[in-house]
Amino acid sequence: MSELVFVTGGARSGKSSFAERLAAGRGGPVTYLATAQAFDGEMRERIARHRVDRPAGWSTVEEPLDVPAALAAAAPGTVLLDCLSLWVSNLMLAGWSDGAVLDAAARLLTAARQREGLTVLVTNEVGFGIVPENALARRYRDLLGWVNQRCAAESDQAWLLVSGLPLALKGEVGGKSPASSAGR
């Protein structure tokens, strides 16, 4: 049986740490599906730090573009996809149209629903700020917002992280948060 959990929040809100605790709390195998690309030295260091921080027993799949196929190929158990924000950015940088990105998001959701186990989707909430001043940034904000809306609508649970605190948006477990948050 599939279960889909959506975790969103701003930069450094604690969303990845919260998602990692959700994944670890299930027991069993965890696949970490990473979408980041190392375009510069700082990003290479960040990716290396994240690799070291993951539990030793977790497997890692690094896939910046064909995330639906990587999710579909993942072993049963838990998959933590971190993150939709970078994935959408990667697709835009690769020249994908808005329609193609939204189609890929639909394929991602289909893959999540067809697999056995928990899928945790991590993303940035980009709709709380001001309207960006340039067309590319506005397109990114809009496109990620649409992807986030679709993923949240399909999820069994949705969480918003604010200053390290998880707020249940949808499908709260047992009336309380499944994990306290304090992290990176």
Steps between C-alpha positions, in 0.01 A plus 500: 500500500631845412511799730595850391621773737565858383741719702544868417648810656741783440877484483651363821155434645591145608305321226780261396580403860130444568464288185807296596348428843176391333692266269718358780197451725348245265777248539597290202693608194524867405599633161607864491416641154712813458437752222782751562764571237846632587543803275763663724736430787260608774231265368752214473587554868132515597424174316803330659385612848150362438644166385704471821202600719272223367469183705743229385224251419320727256556464129537814290385557144610826341273595211455863394257452209319166463373493856174316415699207354740498797204492739332222305823296509554547874483197725191447717519684829546871556619751242593851609510733198697815580399715327230601254631859498836406352337249266273766348798734470702225328222438250469871424877531452483201263251695285178320593172679434253565781270233358782245490592575863138461612473174304815376675345592836193294408728205414677546833170479688398191301832334586453587868152348506607184316790415729474314826599702803537857615607781269598829664517803269700801624462841336540871561203727551569788266166679514547697823736763359466795271439466128843445342627782280599290197307270271712188562462527878124558464473197271690287753284621790181431306608161365627372835181630661289297255712187555475547876122543482460178303727304732334634815154422362602138429674450833365308797677740735633850445729690736623859507823564691545845652806579712553130563142436608280262300145615437257237374314619191332172412462151644669552837602171663315421824429864572864595549825548317690173431835666572633799681722724293841639573763470239714646239 
